[in-house]
Amino acid sequence: MTVATRRKTLIILNDAPYGTERSYNGMRLANALSKGEDDEVRVFMTGDAVLCAKKSQKTPNGWYNLERMLIVASRQGVAIGT
């Protein structure tokens, strides 16, 4: 008999939302991992990364919006903290 183990992942973001793609890539990973049925994903933002959660971000068309990515992650069950 195979016992399914729950995989737990913590992603720590500490880089500003724009200027580099570090926070963006961290959120991409969080959103991808959160689709797994047996996965528990948490995102913790510290330092400049807390600006990723700023409400009503204005980004040019075609650019990623980390606020929207956080909303999607939250809806998929990702625990988000600052």
N, C-alpha and C positions, 0 to 999 in steps of 0.2 A: 504494500500500500504506500502511495506517495503522499506526503504531507506537504501542502503548499505553505511556503514561508512568505511572510509579508516583508517586502523590501522597503526600508526606510531611507529616505534621502533628504539631506539638508543642504540647501544651496545658499551660500552667503554672498550677497552683493555688497560691494563697498566702493564702487566706482560711479561717477556721475552718469546720469542717464544718456547723455549725448556727448559726442566728442570722441569716444571710443565705442567699441561694440561689446565690451565685456558684460555690462548689465543686460543688454539685448540678448546676447548668447546664453547667459544664465537663465533668462526667462524662457527662451526657446527650449532649453533643456528641461526646465521645470514643466512646461506645458506638454512636452513630448512624454516625459516620464509619468505625468499624472493621468495619462490615458490608460495605463496598465491597471487592471482590476485589482491586483494584489500589491500595488505600490502606494506608499504613503509619502507625500512630498511636502516639504516645508521650505519656504523662502524667508530669509532674514535679511533685512536691509539695514546697513549701518553707514555712518559717514555721509558722503555725497550721494550715496545710492537712495537715501530716503526721498530724494527729489523725484525718483521714478514713480512715486505714488501721488505726485502733485495732481490735483484735480484740474480738469479743463486745460490740459497741455495743448499748446498750439504748435503743430508740426507741419512742415510743408508736405504737400501731396507726394505720395510715394515713399515717404520716410516712415519708419516704424514709430509707434506711439506706445511707450512703456505703460502708461496708465491703462490703455486698452488691453495690453497683454496681461497685466495684473488682474483685471476684471475677468478675463477668460480663465486664468489660472484659478481664481477664487471660485468661479462657477464649476470648475472641474474638481473641486475639493482640496486644492492646495491651501495649506495654512500659511498666512502671510503675516510677518511681524516686523516691527521696527524697534 
